Amino acid sequence: MFGIHDLGLFVFSGILFNLAPGPDVLYVVSRSAGHGARGGVVAALGIGTGCFVHIAAAAIGLTALLAASATAFTVVKLVGAAYLVYSGLTMILSFRKKDATASAPRTAAANGRGIYVQGFFTNALNPKVALFFLAFVPQFIDQASPDKAWAFVCLGLILTCTGTACNMLYAWGAARMAAGVSRAVRARALCTKGVGALFILLGVRLAFADNS
């Protein structure tokens, strides 16, 4: 269908990629630690939605511009880096004791929109994800296929679904670990602030990373 080949290998490779810790996983884990499994699931859904930006951009050829233009890549990279730093600062500065009380489900619901939006932009503003889509997905599309764009969309959706599932597993696991290790406010605050600091470091690293 659509000239797609080696679909099984694509799914397996995509799962391995999505299981590798990165900014998306760190964000999901931090939201689960501070807001419970529900917060992590909302974060995973936001990240999954962000993938649609890369799928659409690659399908119509915009991602190729990032690969060909150093200036375009640098602009998107710096915007993404700035958002990572902003997200990290938000995690560090906005955590309050009430966020880790027994009413975790209400806390997660109250902050659901913010968690979702942060997850979306964490993924959508990461040019490395855009270039991964461009480099990885075409390897499983027949070059002679007349429906390359549809093939890209189909494979992109599969990759997004498997990635979202992996992130939800991380959300569930992180929530269970946070509850099992300690339910104390201080422990959850340190966890959230620690991951916030990692986000800041990732943003700085992305900003100064080589474009090549």
Protein Blocks (a to p, Z undefined) as FASTA:
>chain_A
ZZiahklmmmmmmmmmmmpgcfklmmmmmmmmmnojmlmmmmmmmmmmmmmmmmmmmmno
mmmmmmmmmklmmmmmmmmmmmmmmmmmmmmmmpcfklmmmklmmmmmmmmmmmmmmmmm
mmmmmmklmmmmmmmmmmmccfkbcklmmmmmmmmmmmmmmmmmmmmmmmmmmmmmmmmm
occfklmmmmmmmmmmmmmmmmmmmmmpcfZZ
